[in-house]
Amino acid sequence: MSGNPFSSPFEGYAIRDHLTNPNISVGRRTYYSGYYHGCHFEENVRYLAPDRTDVDKLRIGSFCSIGSGAVFMMAGNQGHRFDWASTYPFHYMPDFFEAPDGWVPKGDTVVGNDVWIGTEAMIMPGVTIGDGAVIGARSLVTRDVPPYAIVGGTPAKVLRYRFSDEEITLLLEFRWWEKDDESIRRNQRLLCSRDIRRLVSEWE
């Protein structure tokens, strides 16, 4: 693709090295792999004005994996009021400048740590995705996702959890993503196994 920031489907980049919008914050090692859509991550963050400080923010944690074309819808209701007689955003049209502003914020959109978001998933405004969650490809996420849940569908529903309740509690208390890089390197084999109790008990 001409002008594609990615040369291969197997290439990604650290998102925070490419951010220009101050209303987006991203943790360390979180990457975007966007070869199939041929654009930078920020182009998939919709309607988030970079020159305003009074808007909802997008906050993403560390060690997240975000697939090609995953979209984050921002700007709350974008001025469309379904509780008024018309949903039309008159306020944004120059010839209706005296109309009231129908914009209603939804709150920050928050993605936890170690979250995998599949290709072309759509995250709606004000949603919180918990640590360790997995968002299936082309899912429409309209409500909060619990930690370590696997969700899919339109709208997205919990399909199952990655681990038992006890293991999820251990992971949330341990918070491996807050360890320094050298510590993580020393314990790669523990992170690449499903033995959560051993991960916590044997971490160097």
TISE-443586 format. One line per 4 residues: number of its first residue (from 1); their letters; for each residue x, y, z of C-alpha. Coordinates in steps of 0.05 Angstrom, whole numbers. Last residue first. Example, Ala and Ser with C-alpha at 12.3 -4.5 7.8 and 13.67 -1.06 7.14 Angstrom:
2) SA) 273 -21 143 ~ 246 -90 156
//
This chain:
204) EWES) 251 -269 814 ~ 178 -289 803 ~ 170 -359 834 ~ 106 -350 875
200) VLRR) 67 -306 827 ~ 83 -342 763 ~ 77 -409 799 ~ 6 -392 820
196) IDRS) -11 -369 750 ~ 11 -433 715 ~ -14 -417 644 ~ 55 -409 614
192) CLLR) 89 -353 575 ~ 93 -305 634 ~ 133 -357 673 ~ 180 -368 615
188) QNRR) 191 -293 608 ~ 212 -285 680 ~ 282 -256 672 ~ 258 -211 615
184) ISED) 202 -184 659 ~ 251 -167 714 ~ 294 -130 664 ~ 235 -92 637
180) DKEW) 213 -66 705 ~ 151 -94 738 ~ 85 -55 730 ~ 59 -103 677
176) WRFE) 64 -160 728 ~ 6 -132 768 ~ 9 -183 825 ~ -58 -164 856
172) LLLT) -95 -167 790 ~ -59 -232 771 ~ -75 -266 838 ~ -148 -244 834
168) IEED) -153 -272 763 ~ -124 -338 787 ~ -175 -344 843 ~ -233 -327 797
164) SFRY) -209 -380 747 ~ -174 -360 683 ~ -187 -333 614 ~ -259 -318 626
160) RLVK) -316 -337 580 ~ -359 -312 523 ~ -374 -244 555 ~ -417 -205 507
156) APTG) -400 -155 452 ~ -458 -121 417 ~ -447 -145 365 ~ -403 -204 380
152) GVIA) -343 -221 423 ~ -316 -218 494 ~ -261 -256 530 ~ -258 -233 603
148) YPPV) -192 -225 639 ~ -216 -162 675 ~ -289 -144 665 ~ -311 -108 601
144) DRTV) -352 -44 608 ~ -407 -32 558 ~ -417 -19 483 ~ -360 -60 454
140) LSRA) -377 -77 382 ~ -335 -138 363 ~ -303 -140 295 ~ -246 -185 319
136) GIVA) -255 -209 391 ~ -236 -165 450 ~ -191 -201 501 ~ -186 -176 573
132) GDGI) -122 -178 614 ~ -136 -115 653 ~ -207 -88 647 ~ -238 -51 589
128) TVGP) -274 13 609 ~ -324 43 561 ~ -339 118 558 ~ -347 122 483
124) MIMA) -355 59 440 ~ -299 11 425 ~ -302 -18 355 ~ -264 -82 337
120) ETGI) -235 -80 267 ~ -178 -127 283 ~ -176 -156 353 ~ -162 -119 418
116) WVDN) -114 -155 465 ~ -109 -125 535 ~ -46 -132 577 ~ -61 -69 616
112) GVVT) -128 -33 622 ~ -165 5 567 ~ -202 67 590 ~ -250 111 550
108) DGKP) -260 175 590 ~ -329 199 607 ~ -392 198 564 ~ -395 272 549
104) VWGD) -461 303 525 ~ -460 348 463 ~ -528 378 446 ~ -503 449 439
100) PAEF) -564 494 439 ~ -585 525 372 ~ -560 596 361 ~ -509 574 309
96) FDPM) -561 545 262 ~ -533 575 197 ~ -462 553 214 ~ -483 480 228
92) YHFP) -451 448 290 ~ -508 471 336 ~ -561 436 292 ~ -536 367 313
88) YTSA) -597 328 286 ~ -626 278 336 ~ -693 315 334 ~ -749 319 385
84) WDFR) -697 315 441 ~ -682 253 483 ~ -643 221 425 ~ -593 278 428
80) HGQN) -538 275 375 ~ -482 324 393 ~ -425 274 385 ~ -457 229 438
76) GAMM) -391 226 476 ~ -334 254 434 ~ -298 187 422 ~ -306 124 380
72) FVAG) -243 80 386 ~ -233 38 324 ~ -191 -25 314 ~ -168 -23 241
68) SGIS) -109 -70 249 ~ -102 -103 316 ~ -84 -73 383 ~ -39 -110 431
64) CFSG) -33 -81 502 ~ 31 -85 543 ~ 16 -21 583 ~ -48 16 594
60) IRLK) -93 57 547 ~ -127 123 564 ~ -171 158 514 ~ -196 225 541
56) DVDT) -265 257 543 ~ -265 330 524 ~ -253 394 563 ~ -180 402 545
52) RDPA) -190 420 472 ~ -140 425 415 ~ -132 351 400 ~ -206 340 385
48) LYRV) -224 266 391 ~ -275 253 336 ~ -250 183 319 ~ -189 147 345
44) NEEF) -173 103 284 ~ -130 157 252 ~ -89 158 316 ~ -64 87 304
40) HCGH) -30 106 238 ~ -57 84 171 ~ -51 28 120 ~ -113 -12 140
36) YYGS) -83 -81 130 ~ -15 -60 159 ~ -42 -33 225 ~ -6 -69 281
32) YYTR) -11 -24 342 ~ 32 -33 403 ~ 31 -24 479 ~ 102 -32 503
28) RGVS) 95 25 553 ~ 30 58 570 ~ -14 101 525 ~ -45 170 535
24) INPN) -91 203 485 ~ -119 273 497 ~ -51 304 479 ~ -60 282 406
20) TLHD) 8 275 372 ~ 24 202 389 ~ 74 162 348 ~ 123 137 402
16) RIAY) 63 125 448 ~ 37 73 399 ~ 97 26 402 ~ 99 -1 331
12) GEFP) 75 -63 295 ~ 101 -110 241 ~ 73 -178 224 ~ 25 -153 171
8) SSFP) 86 -124 137 ~ 115 -57 115 ~ 75 -14 163 ~ 66 61 158
4) NGSM) 30 50 92 ~ 44 108 45 ~ 25 69 -17 ~ 0 0 0
//
